[in-house]
């Protein structure tokens, strides 16, 4: 039985490889390190996924909106540079 690597797990979960590396580095996702290669046991990933919960949106909490790239972060006061 071959162990899936980061590329295969990221394709399976439909996320970027960087996300998988980040989760592993933070200790959030179970992984094996075989020399320099990160490998995964499918059963452990499936149980990890079962434990992940997505919280439903809270209607009493306002939605934080991100600034547009075109909108400047700081607008100087008139007459000041």
N, C-alpha and C positions, 0 to 999 in steps of 0.2 A: 504494500500500500504506500503510494507516494504521498508525501506531505505537501500541501499547497504552499506556495511562496507568496510574497507580498503582491506581486503582479496578479496572480490568480485570485487572491482574496479580495483585492480592490475591485477587480472585474465582477466578482460574485456579489459584492456588496454595493456595487455601482458608486464607488467613491474614488477619489484620487489616491494614488499610492502614498503621497505625502500625508494624507489623513491617517492611513494605516500605520505608517512609521511614527507619526505623532502619538497615536493612541498606545502603541507599544512602548514608546519612550516614556510616556506618562504612567505606564503600568495599568492602563485601563483595559487593554486587550491582551488576552493570553497568547504568548508566543514562545517558541523555542529558538534558541540561538545555536546553530550548528556551524562552527567556525565563524565565518562572516555572514552567513546566510540566515535570514529570519524565516522560520517555518511555522506552520500552524496545524493543529489537530482539528479537523472539521467538527468533531463532537464538541470540543471545548468552545469553538467559535459559535456554534449553534446555541449552546447553553448560555454563553455570554450575551448573545442577541436576545434570548428569552428574558434575561435579567434587565435588559435595557428598556426603560419606559420613556415614552414621549409624553410630556405633560400637556394636557389640553390648554388652549389659551385661556387666560384669566380675564374675563370681561371687565373687572374692576380695576385692572392694571392698565395704564395707558401704553400704547404701542410706541416704542422708541423709533423715530424715523432717522435714517442716516442722511447726512448732508449730500447734496449733489456735488459731483466733482467740479462742476462749473462754479459753484457757490464758494466764495472765499471763506476761510475759517475766521478771519479777523478783518473787519472793515475799520480803518482808522477814522477817528473823529474828524469832522470837517476842520480844515485849517492846520491839521497835524499830519506829519509825514512819518 
